[in-house]
Amino acid sequence: MTNVIEDPETGASYGGEAVLRAAKALDCFTREAPRRTLLDLTRETGVPRDTLRGILNTLVARGMLRVDADETYQLGFAWLQLAFLRRQQMQARDVALPIMRGLVDKLGETVILSTRVGDQRVHIEYVESPQPVRRLAQIGNGGPLHVGAAGMALLASLPRTERDDYLARVAADASAVRDALSHVQREGFAMAVGSVNPETAAVARGFHTKAGECFAVTVSCPTERFTKSLETSCIGAVKTAVQRLELILGAGQ
């Protein structure tokens, strides 16, 4: 069965083939040819004219393309916003990496940097513990925001309206998650011990930048090594690390 996406702006419905065709059309815009006519795009993509016009109309409605009166298309301003957000992510990674290495040197445990992507927390960088038995992380690995230390830290850092919207849409037991979030906000960190993975423990703190990005720094280790002393050290170190990141990147309100 083909998945169908309906665009609320235009009312048009598209399958996976239309997404591929849209990508082909966008590939036609280059530094050498920044403006393209409908005829140009039809010829280069091989997509029928009327079909392509509908796809282009959706891209225009979404700000991905702009169109002049003579049906000459060029890239829209939405790409500038996407590029800005991507640049902010890379800036955060570059700033965070030496701080993360410092945490590993101090604590001897794996440190992970995560960000919010829609309703998911996604790992974008990590520094492994030097110990033989250690927590392993994978860049690009994702999970729900209300599950795990990193996810809860990210969720707690969001504005209240965004948190409420997420919980209404995604969380089956929103009341229990709200109680847990209240604890995270009160204590200034999120902790998970054996709840997501029975063999790992984690302490995380999130923050929301003025640029609109959410990040979380997590220290994670095997549960057998997560003593009360290490727990206390992780909490203090993660809080200090995030405070440094907020100072450099700018903390959101």
N, C-alpha and C positions, 0 to 999 in steps of 0.2 A: 504494500500500500504506500502511495506517495504522500509524503508530508506536505501540507499546504499551509502557507502563511498568508494571512490577510492584512493588508496595510490599512489601518484606520483612517489615514489621511486621504487616500484616494478610493478606498473601497475595493481595490483590486486584490485578487488572490493569486498567489504564486507558488509553484512547486520548486523542487530542488533544481530543475533545469533552468528556471528563470534566474536563480541566484548565480549559476555558472555563467549565464548570458550577461548578467549585470557586471560580473567580474571581467568578462572579455571586453565589454564596452569601456570600463574604467581603465583597462590596460592600454587602450588606444590613446590616452592622454599622456604626452611626453613633454620633455623640455623643448624639443624641436617642434612639436605640434600640440600646443596647449589649447587650441580652439578647434573643435570638430563639428562638422555639419551632420545632420541625420543621415544624409547620403554617404558621407565618409564612414560613419559608424556601421551602417548597414552593410556596406561593401567589405569592411575589414573584419567584422564579426561573423558575417554569413547569416545573421538573424533576420527573419522577415521584417520589413519596414514597420508594419502596424504593430507587430509584437514588440519590437524594440522601442517604439515610441511609448508604449505603455510602461515598459520598464524604466525608461529615461524619465518619464513623468513622476514616477515614484522616487527616483533618485533626486530629482529637483525638489519635490515636496519635503524630502528629508534633509535638504541642504547639502547633499553630496555633489550635486551639479547645479550650475546656473545656466539659464537659456535666454538668449536674446530674441528680439522680435523676428529675426530671420532664421530662427531655429539653429543658431550656432551655439554649441554647448562648450562650457569650460568647467573646471573643477569648482565646487562650492566652498563656502567658508567653514562648513562642518569639519572638513579635514584639518583646518587650523586648530580647532578645539581638540580633536583627537590627538594631533601631534603634540599639543601642549601637555595633555594628560600623560602621554607616553614619555615625554621629556621629564616630567615631574617624577614619574616612576623610576626612570634611570638615574635621575639626580639623587633620589632617596636611596637607591641601591648603592651608588658610589659613595655617598656620605656615610651610610650605615656600615659598610663592609669593614673599615678599620675599627669601628666601635665594636662590631660583632667579634672580630678577632681578639680584641682586648678582653671581651667577656669569656671567650674560650680559654685564653691564657689564665684568666683569674679563677674560673670555675672548673675548667677541665671537661666541660660538657658541650654538646652540640647546640649551636645557636641558629635560629631560623628567622628570616624576614618574610612576612606575609603581607598581602594586600587584599583589598576587597575587589572582586570582579562580579558585579551583579549581586546575586544571592549567595555567592561562594567566597570562601577564603582560599587564596592561591599562594603557594610558596614561590617567591621570586629570587631568593638567595639563601644560602646557608653555609655555615662553617662547621665542619665536623669536629667532634671531640677526638683528641689524639689517643684515647684509651682503646684497648683492644675490643672491649664490649661497649658499644655506644649506640645512640639513637641515629638512624639513618634517615635522611630526608631526600625528597626528589623535587627539583624545580618544576613547577607546573602542576604539582599535585594539588587537588582541590577538595573541598568539603563544605557542608552547610555552615553558615555563620553561627548557628546556635549550638554547634557540636564542637567540643574540644576547647583547649585553652586559647589558642590563637583566634579561633572563630569568635568565641565569647568576648575576647579582648577587643576585636574589631567591632563587633556589634555594640558593645558598651560605649565605644568612642563616637558612634554616630549620633546625629541630632535626634531628639526624641521622636519627632514625626516620622523619620526614616525607620527608626527601630520599630515603632508601632505598626507601620505599614508592612514591614518584613514579617513580624510576628503574626499579623492577621492573615498573611498569604501563605506562610511556610510552616510555622511551628504548630505541631499538633497540640501540645500542652503549653500554650502561651503564658498561662499564669505561673507555671513552674519556672519557665525561662525568665520571666520578669523578676521573680524572686531572686534567681541566680544572678541576673544582671545588676540588681540592686546591691548585692554583696560585692560584685566586681567593682562597681563604681565607688562604693563606700571604702573598700580596702585598697583600691588602686591597682589591682592585678587580678588575673584569672588563673585558676589552677585546675589541672586535671590529673588525677592519679589512677591509672588503670581503668578509666572510664571509656576511653576511645580504643585504646590498645592496652590489654592487661599487663603488658610488659614494659610500658613506658609511663613516665610522669613528665609534666610540663608546667612551667610558670610563664605567663605572658602578660604584656601590657601593650595597649594600643593607643594610637593618637590620630587625630583628624587635623590635617594641615589646612592652612588658609587657601591653598590651591584646590581644595576639595577632595584630596586623596586620603584614604585610610590605610594605616600600616600597623603591624603588630610585630614586636620583637619577642621571641620565645626561646627559653632555655629548656632543653629536654634531655632526659637521661633514662636509663633503665630504672624501673621501680625499686629494685633491690638496692640501688645506690642512693635513693632519694631519702636520706635521713633528715631529721628535724633541723640539724645544723646546715645541711646543704639547702634545704627549703628556705631557711632564713637568708642565707647568702644569695640565693637566686632571686628572691623577692627584692632585696635591696639593690642588687646589681642591675636588674632589669629596669627598675624604676629610675635609677641614675642614668642608664643608657638612653632611655626614652626622653628623659628631660634634656639631655644633650642634643638629641635629634630634633626635639621641638624647638630648641633654641636656634639651631642652624637652619632648619627647614621652615619654621614658622608654624606655630600651633593655631588650629582653627578655634573658633568660638563655640 
